[in-house]
Amino acid sequence: MAVKREDIRRIIDAIGGQDNVDAATHCVTRLRLVLNDESKVDKDALDEIELVKGSFAANNQFQIVIGQGTVDEAYKIFQEETGVEESSKDDVKKASEQKMNPFQRLIKLLGDVFIPILPAIVTAGLLLGLNNVLTAKNLFGAQPLVEQYAWLADFANIINVIASTAFIFLPALIGWSAMRVFGGSPILGLVLGLILLHPQLASQYDLGGGKSSEIPVWHMFGLEIKQLNYQGQVLPILFATWVLSVIEKFLTKRVHDSIKMLVVGPVALLITGFLAFIVIGPLALGLGTLITDGIKAIFDSAGWLGGAVYGLFYAPLVITGLHHMFLAVDFQLMGSPLGGTYLWPIVAISNICQGSAAFGAWLVYKKRKMAKEQGLAVTSGISAFLGVTEPAMFGVNLPLKYPFFAAIISSSLLGAFIGANKVLGSVGVGGVPAIISIQREYWSVFGIATLIAMVLPAILTVVLSNFAQEKAKEMVKE
């Protein structure tokens, strides 16, 4: 639909006027603003504007959902009306970072490192799911498809090679992404990750499987340095790339331009490589092992409790942006002998619960004859069922309140069910399609949880809405 200039002027008034805008940009569907004072936003006035499909604040950015295609024209008019200069997404991020406390910056840093590599991990998870379908027993008969049709065996094997590559070389992906965030050369981060995966190094998986009981060592400076491969590990490469970036930036400022290529990269990589094998790797590996053992212990001893707590708090964590830090935990668990994560299946169920609650809100809006809100509830519900929950959470469930409570209550209950059954999966697509990323032996449990998640929050939303209305009527009578 065409964007009316009057609607943009109303948006500007609702966010506190043009003087309240520090920086502005847009993505595919949303205006992304950094405001000087978010308390000046008139949310009710904003929601009354036909052009606006929802709004929310996250990571010190105020985001207004406009819609795909329409947002481009809206942004141009917004610039003309406010006089704000065009900002890149990086400019807006930098402006929002200035308002963050140290803990928020740490969480944002983790998000900036792991989010860019998610497409590779999601793709790998989906392909591993396809491989699971081809190799699973009792799915299409007593024998797996690769045994029923011999030609499928090599086909499945190639899929497995393609799918597992992102997980095997995860430290290299993290090294590349982390160096971008830390301000160093991404290619050096990539090489550092590959160094920690060198074929000469002893594989932790072989050691754990009993193929070898001894770790070869280097003898240097009176030390025995373990030749250990850090395949699938997150913390060693994360800490090592930070050290590498510090050394590289230090040398870049002090080495003459004529010999920078001969000195900066080789010296930085050499020093960091030694530190990685001698100090950083062993300490970070120990810390990572403590984290994975701790989470495993929780789910082994009281999986229902761990699942219930994570299911209850995941959506609120999304509101604050703190959910990004759990990506590192997911990757760490996947790189451990578990070979999967307890957390991602609960995330997927939380997605579905938010979508179901939005559909419940649609029933409420329909009863109240609120046409605009009905359309938003349907489209955002579908989006959440496919793993993208922000439109449902911020555009429907949180403004209406009780759909959000219905969603997190349902997510907590189903999280307890999933945790009690110790369901494992890989980081991949969220929502209903997430079953592809779940390990084959847990499909039935996750399938049951999925079906319940598609229905229960919607029912709870309607029940809570009716309860709220009855209470309101009683208060009026009194």
Buried (B, 14 or more C-beta within 10 A) or exposed (E): EEBBEEBBBBBBBBBBEBEBBBBBBBEEBBBBBBBEEBEEBEEEBBBEBEBBBBBBBBBBBBBBBBBEEBBEBBBBBBBEBBEBEEBEEEBBBEBBBEBBEEEBEEBBBBBBBBEBBBEBBBBBBBBBBBBBBBBBEEBEEEEBBBEEEEEBBEBBBEBBEBBBBBBBBBBBBBBBBBBBBBEBBBEBBBBBBBBBBEEEBBBBBEBEEEEEEEBEEEEEEEEEBBEBBBBBBBBBBBBBBBBBBBBBBEBBEEBEEEEEEEBBBEBBBEBBBBBBBBBBBBEBBEBBBEBBEEBBEBBEEBBBBBBBBBBBBBBEBBBEBBBBBBBBBBBBBBBBEBBBBBBBBBBBBBBBBBBBBBBBBBBBBBEEEBEBBBEBBBBBBBBBBBBBBBBBBBBBBBBBEBBBBBBBBBBBBBBBBBBBBBBBBBBBBBBBBBBBBBBBEBBEBBEBBBEBBBBBBBBBBBEBBEEBEEEEEEEEEE
